[in-house]
């Protein structure tokens, strides 16, 4: 059995989302936005076709590639229009003496 992958500051992470209509058919919404909320409260939005961080993998399937720059619990949200939907989640970035402030380890 494989151990879960540990994520550290400055490690790339790919988060995916799949969108379907009421009949469970894969669809491409009019707008796809991916938002992150850092442990220190910084909120950043990435929009498909505007920001390179969000890509379309196939019909109804999207990915966001991000590089968290601080340790702690991050929150994320996928937002769409036409149809309107939201998918939320979180992930944990491990502390590291190689990337975190010295104040955390004194």
N, CA, C and O atoms as CSV, one atom per row, in Angstrom:
chain,resi,resn,atom,element,x,y,z
A,1,UNK,N,N,0.837,-1.182,0.000
A,1,UNK,CA,C,0.000,0.000,0.000
A,1,UNK,C,C,0.879,1.241,0.000
A,1,UNK,O,O,1.838,1.325,0.768
A,2,UNK,N,N,0.558,2.205,-0.856
A,2,UNK,CA,C,1.323,3.427,-0.947
A,2,UNK,C,C,0.880,4.419,0.115
A,2,UNK,O,O,-0.308,4.514,0.426
A,3,UNK,N,N,1.820,5.148,0.662
A,3,UNK,CA,C,1.501,6.202,1.634
A,3,UNK,C,C,0.967,7.413,0.880
A,3,UNK,O,O,1.348,7.640,-0.269
A,4,UNK,N,N,0.088,8.197,1.509
A,4,UNK,CA,C,-0.400,9.414,0.851
A,4,UNK,C,C,0.770,10.350,0.563
A,4,UNK,O,O,1.732,10.415,1.329
A,5,UNK,N,N,0.677,11.049,-0.512
A,5,UNK,CA,C,1.730,11.991,-0.902
A,5,UNK,C,C,1.714,13.196,0.034
A,5,UNK,O,O,0.662,13.776,0.300
A,6,UNK,N,N,2.889,13.561,0.526
A,6,UNK,CA,C,3.026,14.740,1.364
A,6,UNK,C,C,3.276,15.933,0.444
A,6,UNK,O,O,4.046,15.836,-0.511
A,7,UNK,N,N,2.631,17.042,0.732
A,7,UNK,CA,C,2.806,18.255,-0.057
A,7,UNK,C,C,3.529,19.282,0.799
A,7,UNK,O,O,3.129,19.556,1.931
A,8,UNK,N,N,4.593,19.845,0.249
A,8,UNK,CA,C,5.381,20.860,0.949
A,8,UNK,C,C,5.317,22.179,0.190
A,8,UNK,O,O,4.932,22.219,-0.978
A,9,UNK,N,N,5.701,23.262,0.871
A,9,UNK,CA,C,5.755,24.582,0.255
A,9,UNK,C,C,6.584,24.500,-1.028
A,9,UNK,O,O,7.629,23.852,-1.067
A,10,UNK,N,N,6.102,25.163,-2.063
A,10,UNK,CA,C,6.727,25.237,-3.386
A,10,UNK,C,C,6.640,23.931,-4.179
A,10,UNK,O,O,7.303,23.789,-5.206
A,11,UNK,N,N,5.827,22.978,-3.712
A,11,UNK,CA,C,5.568,21.762,-4.480
A,11,UNK,C,C,4.319,21.952,-5.326
A,11,UNK,O,O,3.312,22.467,-4.839
A,12,UNK,N,N,4.376,21.544,-6.582
A,12,UNK,CA,C,3.228,21.730,-7.473
A,12,UNK,C,C,2.105,20.754,-7.128
A,12,UNK,O,O,2.346,19.591,-6.803
A,13,UNK,N,N,0.891,21.249,-7.208
A,13,UNK,CA,C,-0.305,20.463,-6.931
A,13,UNK,C,C,-1.292,20.640,-8.066
A,13,UNK,O,O,-1.511,21.759,-8.531
A,14,UNK,N,N,-1.894,19.539,-8.520
A,14,UNK,CA,C,-2.945,19.598,-9.545
A,14,UNK,C,C,-4.264,19.192,-8.900
A,14,UNK,O,O,-4.382,18.116,-8.314
A,15,UNK,N,N,-5.250,20.071,-9.018
A,15,UNK,CA,C,-6.606,19.794,-8.543
A,15,UNK,C,C,-7.526,19.768,-9.748
A,15,UNK,O,O,-7.429,20.628,-10.623
A,16,UNK,N,N,-8.424,18.785,-9.800
A,16,UNK,CA,C,-9.305,18.632,-10.955
A,16,UNK,C,C,-10.766,18.728,-10.546
A,16,UNK,O,O,-11.125,18.541,-9.383
A,17,UNK,N,N,-11.593,19.024,-11.531
A,17,UNK,CA,C,-13.043,19.077,-11.326
A,17,UNK,C,C,-13.719,18.625,-12.611
A,17,UNK,O,O,-13.213,18.844,-13.711
A,18,UNK,N,N,-14.870,17.993,-12.448
A,18,UNK,CA,C,-15.676,17.538,-13.574
A,18,UNK,C,C,-17.060,18.135,-13.443
A,18,UNK,O,O,-17.643,18.127,-12.358
A,19,UNK,N,N,-17.594,18.655,-14.544
A,19,UNK,CA,C,-18.898,19.309,-14.529
A,19,UNK,C,C,-19.869,18.567,-15.436
A,19,UNK,O,O,-19.538,18.199,-16.563
A,20,UNK,N,N,-21.079,18.354,-14.917
A,20,UNK,CA,C,-22.131,17.628,-15.637
A,20,UNK,C,C,-23.438,18.393,-15.554
A,20,UNK,O,O,-23.659,19.166,-14.622
A,21,UNK,N,N,-24.300,18.173,-16.531
A,21,UNK,CA,C,-25.618,18.803,-16.481
A,21,UNK,C,C,-26.580,17.933,-15.674
A,21,UNK,O,O,-26.179,16.934,-15.077
A,22,UNK,N,N,-27.851,18.324,-15.666
A,22,UNK,CA,C,-28.861,17.611,-14.875
A,22,UNK,C,C,-29.068,16.176,-15.342
A,22,UNK,O,O,-29.545,15.335,-14.580
A,23,UNK,N,N,-28.710,15.893,-16.593
A,23,UNK,CA,C,-28.853,14.544,-17.131
A,23,UNK,C,C,-27.564,13.732,-17.000
A,23,UNK,O,O,-27.439,12.656,-17.585
A,24,UNK,N,N,-26.601,14.259,-16.221
A,24,UNK,CA,C,-25.327,13.597,-15.964
A,24,UNK,C,C,-24.419,13.544,-17.194
A,24,UNK,O,O,-23.538,12.689,-17.282
A,25,UNK,N,N,-24.635,14.453,-18.133
A,25,UNK,CA,C,-23.814,14.542,-19.333
A,25,UNK,C,C,-22.702,15.560,-19.079
A,25,UNK,O,O,-22.957,16.646,-18.556
A,26,UNK,N,N,-21.472,15.207,-19.449
A,26,UNK,CA,C,-20.352,16.140,-19.289
A,26,UNK,C,C,-20.592,17.409,-20.092
A,26,UNK,O,O,-20.997,17.356,-21.253
A,27,UNK,N,N,-20.336,18.560,-19.453
A,27,UNK,CA,C,-20.559,19.846,-20.130
A,27,UNK,C,C,-19.394,20.792,-19.844
A,27,UNK,O,O,-18.677,20.646,-18.854
A,28,UNK,N,N,-19.229,21.750,-20.725
A,28,UNK,CA,C,-18.277,22.834,-20.516
A,28,UNK,C,C,-19.071,24.086,-20.145
A,28,UNK,O,O,-19.761,24.652,-20.993
A,29,UNK,N,N,-18.980,24.521,-18.894
A,29,UNK,CA,C,-19.702,25.722,-18.475
A,29,UNK,C,C,-19.195,26.957,-19.234
A,29,UNK,O,O,-18.095,26.951,-19.785
A,30,UNK,N,N,-20.016,28.010,-19.250
A,30,UNK,CA,C,-19.614,29.256,-19.908
A,30,UNK,C,C,-18.347,29.825,-19.285
A,30,UNK,O,O,-17.455,30.282,-20.001
A,31,UNK,N,N,-18.261,29.802,-17.960
A,31,UNK,CA,C,-17.103,30.327,-17.238
A,31,UNK,C,C,-16.679,29.326,-16.175
A,31,UNK,O,O,-17.519,28.778,-15.462
A,32,UNK,N,N,-15.373,29.087,-16.069
A,32,UNK,CA,C,-14.825,28.223,-15.019
A,32,UNK,C,C,-13.775,29.034,-14.264
A,32,UNK,O,O,-12.809,29.525,-14.849
A,33,UNK,N,N,-13.982,29.164,-12.956
A,33,UNK,CA,C,-13.063,29.904,-12.097
A,33,UNK,C,C,-12.595,28.991,-10.977
A,33,UNK,O,O,-13.380,28.241,-10.397
A,34,UNK,N,N,-11.296,29.065,-10.681
A,34,UNK,CA,C,-10.716,28.307,-9.582
A,34,UNK,C,C,-10.169,29.317,-8.584
A,34,UNK,O,O,-9.407,30.209,-8.958
A,35,UNK,N,N,-10.553,29.183,-7.310
A,35,UNK,CA,C,-10.109,30.105,-6.270
A,35,UNK,C,C,-9.369,29.354,-5.177
A,35,UNK,O,O,-9.728,28.231,-4.824
A,36,UNK,N,N,-8.321,29.996,-4.641
A,36,UNK,CA,C,-7.639,29.459,-3.469
A,36,UNK,C,C,-7.734,30.474,-2.336
A,36,UNK,O,O,-7.837,31.681,-2.554
A,37,UNK,N,N,-7.696,29.940,-1.121
A,37,UNK,CA,C,-7.712,30.755,0.090
A,37,UNK,C,C,-6.597,30.207,0.969
A,37,UNK,O,O,-6.700,29.098,1.494
A,38,UNK,N,N,-5.530,30.986,1.128
A,38,UNK,CA,C,-4.345,30.507,1.838
A,38,UNK,C,C,-4.575,30.472,3.347
A,38,UNK,O,O,-5.530,31.073,3.840
A,39,UNK,N,N,-3.706,29.770,4.089
A,39,UNK,CA,C,-3.825,29.728,5.549
A,39,UNK,C,C,-3.742,31.118,6.193
A,39,UNK,O,O,-4.302,31.335,7.267
A,40,UNK,N,N,-3.046,32.056,5.544
A,40,UNK,CA,C,-2.936,33.416,6.088
A,40,UNK,C,C,-4.028,34.345,5.575
A,40,UNK,O,O,-4.022,35.536,5.886
A,41,UNK,N,N,-4.961,33.816,4.796
A,41,UNK,CA,C,-6.122,34.607,4.386
A,41,UNK,C,C,-6.052,35.263,3.023
A,41,UNK,O,O,-6.916,36.077,2.698
A,42,UNK,N,N,-5.053,34.939,2.212
A,42,UNK,CA,C,-4.977,35.518,0.870
A,42,UNK,C,C,-5.855,34.720,-0.084
A,42,UNK,O,O,-5.768,33.494,-0.154
A,43,UNK,N,N,-6.693,35.429,-0.808
A,43,UNK,CA,C,-7.606,34.801,-1.765
A,43,UNK,C,C,-7.155,35.152,-3.179
A,43,UNK,O,O,-6.933,36.320,-3.501
A,44,UNK,N,N,-7.022,34.113,-4.030
A,44,UNK,CA,C,-6.584,34.309,-5.410
A,44,UNK,C,C,-7.544,33.566,-6.329
A,44,UNK,O,O,-7.948,32.442,-6.034
A,45,UNK,N,N,-7.911,34.199,-7.446
A,45,UNK,CA,C,-8.800,33.590,-8.434
A,45,UNK,C,C,-8.069,33.386,-9.754
A,45,UNK,O,O,-7.272,34.221,-10.181
A,46,UNK,N,N,-8.360,32.253,-10.390
A,46,UNK,CA,C,-7.813,31.927,-11.696
A,46,UNK,C,C,-8.991,31.576,-12.611
A,46,UNK,O,O,-9.870,30.804,-12.228
A,47,UNK,N,N,-9.002,32.141,-13.808
A,47,UNK,CA,C,-10.120,31.943,-14.731
A,47,UNK,C,C,-9.632,31.209,-15.972
A,47,UNK,O,O,-8.616,31.569,-16.567
A,48,UNK,N,N,-10.380,30.167,-16.354
A,48,UNK,CA,C,-10.059,29.413,-17.562
A,48,UNK,C,C,-10.098,30.354,-18.768
A,48,UNK,O,O,-11.009,31.177,-18.864
A,49,UNK,N,N,-9.175,30.259,-19.653
A,49,UNK,CA,C,-8.900,31.041,-20.866
A,49,UNK,C,C,-8.190,32.361,-20.564
A,49,UNK,O,O,-7.704,33.019,-21.484
A,50,UNK,N,N,-8.123,32.759,-19.291
A,50,UNK,CA,C,-7.407,33.978,-18.912
A,50,UNK,C,C,-6.099,33.648,-18.209
A,50,UNK,O,O,-5.076,34.282,-18.468
A,51,UNK,N,N,-6.128,32.661,-17.321
A,51,UNK,CA,C,-4.963,32.306,-16.507
A,51,UNK,C,C,-4.456,30.906,-16.876
A,51,UNK,O,O,-5.240,29.965,-16.999
A,52,UNK,N,N,-3.145,30.785,-17.049
A,52,UNK,CA,C,-2.560,29.510,-17.476
A,52,UNK,C,C,-2.681,28.419,-16.417
A,52,UNK,O,O,-2.495,27.244,-16.735
A,53,UNK,N,N,-2.984,28.767,-15.184
A,53,UNK,CA,C,-3.104,27.769,-14.119
A,53,UNK,C,C,-4.290,26.840,-14.317
A,53,UNK,O,O,-4.278,25.717,-13.811
A,54,UNK,N,N,-5.320,27.281,-15.044
A,54,UNK,CA,C,-6.528,26.465,-15.263
A,54,UNK,C,C,-6.559,26.006,-16.712
A,54,UNK,O,O,-6.484,26.814,-17.637
A,55,UNK,N,N,-6.673,24.680,-16.894
A,55,UNK,CA,C,-6.716,24.106,-18.238
A,55,UNK,C,C,-7.914,23.166,-18.375
A,55,UNK,O,O,-8.416,22.614,-17.397
A,56,UNK,N,N,-8.345,23.009,-19.605
A,56,UNK,CA,C,-9.408,22.054,-19.929
A,56,UNK,C,C,-8.736,20.761,-20.351
A,56,UNK,O,O,-7.917,20.759,-21.271
A,57,UNK,N,N,-9.072,19.658,-19.688
A,57,UNK,CA,C,-8.480,18.363,-20.002
A,57,UNK,C,C,-9.260,17.643,-21.087
A,57,UNK,O,O,-8.684,17.025,-21.983
A,58,UNK,N,N,-10.586,17.732,-20.991
A,58,UNK,CA,C,-11.495,17.128,-21.960
A,58,UNK,C,C,-12.876,17.703,-21.669
A,58,UNK,O,O,-13.024,18.543,-20.782
A,59,UNK,N,N,-13.881,17.257,-22.406
A,59,UNK,CA,C,-15.236,17.777,-22.198
A,59,UNK,C,C,-15.624,17.671,-20.726
A,59,UNK,O,O,-15.646,16.578,-20.160
A,60,UNK,N,N,-15.928,18.809,-20.111
A,60,UNK,CA,C,-16.391,18.847,-18.727
A,60,UNK,C,C,-15.326,18.645,-17.675
A,60,UNK,O,O,-15.637,18.680,-16.485
A,61,UNK,N,N,-14.077,18.434,-18.068
A,61,UNK,CA,C,-13.011,18.132,-17.112
A,61,UNK,C,C,-11.937,19.229,-17.141
A,61,UNK,O,O,-11.402,19.562,-18.198
A,62,UNK,N,N,-11.635,19.780,-15.961
A,62,UNK,CA,C,-10.696,20.892,-15.847
A,62,UNK,C,C,-9.668,20.599,-14.759
A,62,UNK,O,O,-9.922,19.822,-13.839
A,63,UNK,N,N,-8.501,21.237,-14.881
A,63,UNK,CA,C,-7.448,21.091,-13.885
A,63,UNK,C,C,-6.895,22.462,-13.534
A,63,UNK,O,O,-6.853,23.369,-14.364
A,64,UNK,N,N,-6.473,22.589,-12.282
A,64,UNK,CA,C,-5.770,23.788,-11.834
A,64,UNK,C,C,-4.432,23.335,-11.273
A,64,UNK,O,O,-4.376,22.473,-10.395
A,65,UNK,N,N,-3.361,23.917,-11.782
A,65,UNK,CA,C,-2.011,23.622,-11.305
A,65,UNK,C,C,-1.530,24.819,-10.491
A,65,UNK,O,O,-1.378,25.923,-11.014
A,66,UNK,N,N,-1.294,24.581,-9.206
A,66,UNK,CA,C,-0.870,25.668,-8.334
A,66,UNK,C,C,0.373,25.250,-7.552
A,66,UNK,O,O,0.693,24.066,-7.450
A,67,UNK,N,N,1.061,26.240,-7.008
A,67,UNK,CA,C,2.253,26.009,-6.195
A,67,UNK,C,C,2.045,26.761,-4.874
A,67,UNK,O,O,2.315,27.960,-4.800
A,68,UNK,N,N,1.568,26.069,-3.832
A,68,UNK,CA,C,1.332,26.734,-2.549
A,68,UNK,C,C,2.627,27.307,-1.979
A,68,UNK,O,O,3.668,26.650,-1.993
A,69,UNK,N,N,2.550,28.535,-1.482
A,69,UNK,CA,C,3.745,29.215,-1.008
A,69,UNK,C,C,3.818,29.377,0.513
A,69,UNK,O,O,4.655,30.120,1.023
A,70,UNK,N,N,2.935,28.676,1.232
A,70,UNK,CA,C,3.007,28.670,2.696
A,70,UNK,C,C,2.395,27.386,3.231
A,70,UNK,O,O,1.549,26.766,2.586
A,71,UNK,N,N,2.836,27.000,4.418
A,71,UNK,CA,C,2.316,25.769,5.007
A,71,UNK,C,C,0.990,26.040,5.717
A,71,UNK,O,O,0.669,27.177,6.064
A,72,UNK,N,N,0.235,24.967,5.922
A,72,UNK,CA,C,-1.053,25.072,6.606
A,72,UNK,C,C,-2.180,24.545,5.733
A,72,UNK,O,O,-1.948,23.996,4.656
A,73,UNK,N,N,-3.414,24.724,6.221
A,73,UNK,CA,C,-4.591,24.241,5.504
A,73,UNK,C,C,-5.052,25.281,4.498
A,73,UNK,O,O,-5.367,26.415,4.856
A,74,UNK,N,N,-5.085,24.882,3.246
A,74,UNK,CA,C,-5.566,25.713,2.147
A,74,UNK,C,C,-6.987,25.311,1.809
A,74,UNK,O,O,-7.358,24.147,1.961
A,75,UNK,N,N,-7.772,26.249,1.359
A,75,UNK,CA,C,-9.129,25.987,0.866
A,75,UNK,C,C,-9.151,26.304,-0.628
A,75,UNK,O,O,-8.408,27.163,-1.101
A,76,UNK,N,N,-10.014,25.599,-1.364
A,76,UNK,CA,C,-10.175,25.905,-2.787
A,76,UNK,C,C,-11.636,25.773,-3.181
A,76,UNK,O,O,-12.434,25.119,-2.509
A,77,UNK,N,N,-11.957,26.424,-4.303
A,77,UNK,CA,C,-13.333,26.368,-4.812
A,77,UNK,C,C,-13.314,26.519,-6.324
A,77,UNK,O,O,-12.636,27.384,-6.878
A,78,UNK,N,N,-14.079,25.648,-6.973
A,78,UNK,CA,C,-14.360,25.763,-8.401
A,78,UNK,C,C,-15.724,26.427,-8.534
A,78,UNK,O,O,-16.681,26.003,-7.887
A,79,UNK,N,N,-15.825,27.453,-9.356
A,79,UNK,CA,C,-17.096,28.140,-9.606
A,79,UNK,C,C,-17.370,28.139,-11.103
A,79,UNK,O,O,-16.455,28.314,-11.907
A,80,UNK,N,N,-18.627,27.941,-11.475
A,80,UNK,CA,C,-18.993,27.972,-12.894
A,80,UNK,C,C,-20.250,28.809,-13.091
A,80,UNK,O,O,-21.028,29.044,-12.166
A,81,UNK,N,N,-20.414,29.252,-14.344
A,81,UNK,CA,C,-21.663,29.902,-14.743
A,81,UNK,C,C,-22.220,29.149,-15.941
A,81,UNK,O,O,-21.477,28.630,-16.773
A,82,UNK,N,N,-23.504,29.104,-16.004
A,82,UNK,CA,C,-24.238,28.442,-17.102
A,82,UNK,C,C,-23.727,27.044,-17.387
A,82,UNK,O,O,-23.026,26.858,-18.381
A,83,UNK,N,N,-24.030,26.082,-16.594
A,83,UNK,CA,C,-24.828,26.136,-15.370
A,83,UNK,C,C,-23.989,26.600,-14.175
A,83,UNK,O,O,-22.764,26.478,-14.163
A,84,UNK,N,N,-24.680,27.125,-13.191
A,84,UNK,CA,C,-24.024,27.612,-11.990
A,84,UNK,C,C,-23.775,26.452,-11.040
A,84,UNK,O,O,-24.687,25.690,-10.718
A,85,UNK,N,N,-22.524,26.325,-10.593
A,85,UNK,CA,C,-22.204,25.301,-9.606
A,85,UNK,C,C,-20.960,25.726,-8.835
A,85,UNK,O,O,-20.222,26.616,-9.256
A,86,UNK,N,N,-20.745,25.071,-7.699
A,86,UNK,CA,C,-19.554,25.311,-6.888
A,86,UNK,C,C,-19.098,23.985,-6.289
A,86,UNK,O,O,-19.909,23.191,-5.812
A,87,UNK,N,N,-17.802,23.764,-6.321
A,87,UNK,CA,C,-17.197,22.584,-5.712
A,87,UNK,C,C,-16.107,23.105,-4.782
A,87,UNK,O,O,-15.226,23.849,-5.213
A,88,UNK,N,N,-16.162,22.720,-3.515
A,88,UNK,CA,C,-15.181,23.208,-2.549
A,88,UNK,C,C,-14.414,22.057,-1.911
A,88,UNK,O,O,-14.894,20.925,-1.854
A,89,UNK,N,N,-13.219,22.367,-1.435
A,89,UNK,CA,C,-12.411,21.384,-0.746
A,89,UNK,C,C,-11.239,22.053,-0.063
A,89,UNK,O,O,-11.144,23.279,-0.008
A,90,UNK,N,N,-10.347,21.225,0.459
A,90,UNK,CA,C,-9.155,21.757,1.105
A,90,UNK,C,C,-8.001,20.764,0.967
A,90,UNK,O,O,-8.198,19.609,0.589
A,91,UNK,N,N,-6.813,21.233,1.277
A,91,UNK,CA,C,-5.626,20.376,1.283
A,91,UNK,C,C,-4.639,20.960,2.288
A,91,UNK,O,O,-4.704,22.138,2.638
A,92,UNK,N,N,-3.735,20.114,2.737
A,92,UNK,CA,C,-2.776,20.501,3.770
A,92,UNK,C,C,-1.365,20.540,3.189
A,92,UNK,O,O,-0.909,19.594,2.546
A,93,UNK,N,N,-0.690,21.657,3.434
A,93,UNK,CA,C,0.707,21.805,3.043
A,93,UNK,C,C,1.530,21.664,4.324
A,93,UNK,O,O,1.331,22.398,5.292
A,94,UNK,N,N,2.449,20.714,4.307
A,94,UNK,CA,C,3.254,20.402,5.483
A,94,UNK,C,C,4.245,21.513,5.804
A,94,UNK,O,O,4.723,22.212,4.910
A,95,UNK,N,N,4.547,21.667,7.088
A,95,UNK,CA,C,5.591,22.600,7.506
A,95,UNK,C,C,6.949,22.036,7.113
A,95,UNK,O,O,7.141,20.821,7.064
A,96,UNK,N,N,7.886,22.936,6.835
A,96,UNK,CA,C,9.233,22.525,6.470
A,96,UNK,C,C,10.229,23.578,6.939
A,96,UNK,O,O,10.026,24.767,6.693
A,97,UNK,N,N,11.306,23.161,7.613
A,97,UNK,CA,C,12.321,24.135,8.010
A,97,UNK,C,C,13.061,24.714,6.811
A,97,UNK,O,O,13.768,25.712,6.948
A,98,UNK,N,N,12.908,24.097,5.628
A,98,UNK,CA,C,13.555,24.601,4.423
A,98,UNK,C,C,12.775,25.752,3.775
A,98,UNK,O,O,13.333,26.506,2.977
A,99,UNK,N,N,11.482,25.890,4.117
A,99,UNK,CA,C,10.659,26.893,3.452
A,99,UNK,C,C,9.947,27.840,4.413
A,99,UNK,O,O,9.642,28.973,4.039
A,100,UNK,N,N,9.678,27.407,5.633
A,100,UNK,CA,C,8.919,28.228,6.567
A,100,UNK,C,C,9.812,29.177,7.358
A,100,UNK,O,O,11.034,29.031,7.393
A,101,UNK,N,N,9.182,30.131,7.976
A,101,UNK,CA,C,9.871,31.153,8.764
A,101,UNK,C,C,10.657,30.544,9.922
A,101,UNK,O,O,10.235,29.545,10.505
A,102,UNK,N,N,11.790,31.140,10.253
A,102,UNK,CA,C,12.601,30.689,11.387
A,102,UNK,C,C,11.818,30.801,12.692
A,102,UNK,O,O,12.056,30.032,13.624
A,103,UNK,N,N,10.903,31.732,12.766
A,103,UNK,CA,C,10.105,31.916,13.982
A,103,UNK,C,C,9.312,30.672,14.342
A,103,UNK,O,O,8.989,30.454,15.510
A,104,UNK,N,N,8.994,29.851,13.338
A,104,UNK,CA,C,8.217,28.640,13.593
A,104,UNK,C,C,9.049,27.532,14.237
A,104,UNK,O,O,8.490,26.567,14.757
A,105,UNK,N,N,10.382,27.658,14.208
A,105,UNK,CA,C,11.233,26.569,14.660
A,105,UNK,C,C,12.196,26.978,15.771
A,105,UNK,O,O,13.187,26.288,16.015
A,106,UNK,N,N,11.916,28.091,16.446
A,106,UNK,CA,C,12.804,28.521,17.536
A,106,UNK,C,C,12.195,28.207,18.880
A,106,UNK,O,O,12.797,28.496,19.913
